Structure formats: structure tokens, C-alpha cells
Amino acid sequence: MDTGKEKSMFAREYFWQGLMTLCGLFVIVLTIVIGAFLVYKGSATFTTFHHSLLEFLGSGDWTPQDDASGGGAVGALIFIVGSLCTCGLALLISTPFSLGSAIFITEISPKFGEKFYRPVVEIFAGIPSVVYGWVGLTVLVPAIKNVFHRQVGHSVLAAGLVLAVMIFPTITSVSADALRSVGKETRMAAYGLGSTRWQTIYRIVIPAAGPGVITGIIMGLARAFGEALAVAMVIGQTTALPTSIFSMTKTLTTEVAAQMGNAMEGGELKSALWTMALLLFLISLLFIFLIHMVSAKQPECSVRSEKKMLAKGATREKERIAEEKIDAMGGKA
């Protein structure tokens, strides 16, 4: 009887182990297949229509032909610059607020932050992109037009602000987890050396949690780079290089989303769009590589940073005590 139960238990164990292994392998194979498919489709721009990589990445002339004869220009510089401008602006706006919110959640008011503030922040992550885009189109775009006295409110600024709100919960949550991972003993040691709470935060906790915070920023940037619908609704969809934050332009994702469904299969335009999709895939892989590289260094960097900060604090404390002793001896003399 016991032997039968043991066999059944081991059978279930091996079944679930095998199932989980197959699921993991399926995800790996699926990623490889998607990458290979994008390489196959995207390479037609260079192999079939004989455009150069330099033209694709460095030219702003975008006039591909929607047929198999080719002969047009496939410079994607406008979309690359548009993506970099909108995502960079979003990161510049969102990062300070996200880091400040993470500090508030973990250091300033942990009870209120965990029970009320963090759940509210995480609600933003569940709001659909179309809602962000619609609010941006109906509220933000008219506001930019009226406040800055522009002819239109569609701009890089509008797209950057919408993306900043969208990536805010990602950076905040990851940064808060990184700050919380710093040991309590480190904080207590800093307080024991005479540091104030703010000194402990910006000299000890933030440097120690730096790799985790950087990981959150990279994840937010990846989220911003992949967004299409919300950006398309507020950026103006104009095929021109942006010259200021009030310029209208396009991004890689908005152009692919707008043109892919209407382009002829096998045509030059379709192939160029597949090449842009391949570029986005490679950018995503780059972000994943950066996250793994930063995360791999996190434990070592955190320990080294904590020891370095505490050693500096201990040295300053010893100097202060020595100065007090010298002053005391001088007073007695």
C-alpha cells in the first residue's frame, strides 16, 4: 500500500516537473522563433530591395513604395529620433517623481505608503493604454495648446508627459523593492554614527540600492519604447524630425501600428516596416541584457557601497571624537 502511494507521489512529482520544463522550453523556443521570423521578414529590405543599413539608420528620407518594384527610400531616422526624444523626455520627467515616491513608501512613511500609497500607484499600471491616450488627447493636448499659445497641442511634450505617467508605477515599484532590500542593520549603523535620516537615505540607502533603481529605470524605458496607441493619439503623426518639444513627429511603434495593416504583402513598405519591428525587437533584447547585467552586479555592489559609506561615516566620527578630546585638553590647559 505504501509502495503504491510512493509511486503515485513520484509520478505526480515527475509529471509537474516535466510540465514546467516543457513550459519553460516552449517560451525559449517561441522567443527564438519570433526573432528568426523578424530577421527573415526584416532582412528583405537589404536583400530584396538592396537598401543599406546606413541608409535605414542614418537617413530621414522615408518614401518607400507600396509595391514589389521598390525604388523608394527607407530612412527610419525620423522614427528613431522620435522614439528617443519621447522616451527620454518621459524618463526625465518620471524618474524624480518615481524615486521620490519610492523613498516615501520605504523610508518616510512605510505604513501609510504600503497600505494606501503603493496600491494607488499600482492602479496606474492596470489602466489601458487607450485611456491614457484619450485623456491626453482631450485634456493634455488642449492644455498645451492654450498654456504655450501653440497652433496645435499635439507634440513630443504631450507624448512624453503621457509616457511619464504610464512608466511611473513601474519605476516606483521596482525602486521601492530595491530600497527595501537594504538591510535594517545598515540603517541602524548609520544612525549610530550620527547620521540624520536624510543623510542615511541619500548617502547609504540610495547608493546601496542603486543597481535595483537602475533596473527599474531600464524597465520603465522599455515600457515607454514599446508603447504605440497612447503615443499615436497625442504626438501628431507627422513624418518630420523633431526640432523642439513642441514638434509633431512619429515613433517606431506608431509608424508600424499605423501602416502595417494597409501595406501590400511583399512590398517595399511592408519590408521596411518589418525591419523597424526587428529593430524594436533588438532594442528589447538590449534592455533585457542591461537589466541582467545590472542585476548580476547588484549584491556585490550593494555590499561594497554599504561598507564604503559606513567606513566614511566611521572615519568622520573618529575625527569628531579626536577633535573633541583635543579641545577638552586645550580647555584644561
C-alpha positions, 0 to 999 in steps of 0.5 A: 500500500505504501509502495503504491502511494510512493509511486503515485507521489513520484509520478505526480512529482515527475509529471509537474516537473516535466510540465514546467520544463516543457513550459519553460522550453516552449517560451525559449523556443517561441522567443527564438522563433519570433526573432528568426521570423523578424530577421527573415521578414526584416532582412528583405529590405537589404536583400530584396530591395538592396537598401543599406543599413546606413541608409535605414539608420542614418537617413530621414528620407522615408518614401518607400513604395507600396509595391514589389518594384521598390525604388523608394527610400527607407530612412527610419531616422525620423522614427528613431529620433522620435522614439528617443526624444519621447522616451527620454523626455518621459524618463526625465520627467518620471524618474524624480517623481518615481524615486521620490515616491519610492523613498516615501513608501520605504523610508518616510512613511512605510505604513501609510505608503504600503497600505494606501500609497503603493496600491494607488500607484499600482492602479496606474499600471492596470489602466489601458493604454487607450485611456491614457491616450484619450485623456491626453488627447482631450485634456493634455493636448488642449492644455498645451495648446492654450498654456504655450499659445501653440497652433496645435497641442499635439507634440513630443511634450504631450507624448512624453508627459503621457509616457511619464505617467504610464512608466511611473508605477513601474519605476516606483515599484521596482525602486521601492523593492530595491530600497527595501532590500537594504538591510535594517542593520545598515540603517541602524549603523548609520544612525549610530554614527550620527547620521540624520535620516536624510543623510542615511537615505541619500548617502547609504540607502540610495547608493546601496540600492542603486543597481535595483533603481537602475533596473527599474529605470531600464524597465520603465524605458522599455515600457515607454519604447514599446508603447504605440496607441497612447503615443499615436493619439497625442504626438501628431503623426507627422513624418518630420524630425523633431526640432523642439518639444513642441514638434509633431513627429512619429515613433517606431511603434506608431509608424508600424501600428499605423501602416502595417495593416494597409501595406501590400504583402511583399512590398517595399513598405511592408519590408521596411516596416518589418525591419523597424519591428526587428529593430524594436525587437533588438532594442528589447533584447538590449534592455533585457541584457542591461537589466541582467547585467545590472542585476548580476552586479547588484549584491556585490555592489550593494555590499561594497557601497554599504561598507564604503559609506559606513567606513566614511561615516566611521572615519568622520566620527573618529575625527569628531571624537579626536577633535573633541578630546583635543579641545577638552585638553586645550580647555584644561590647559 
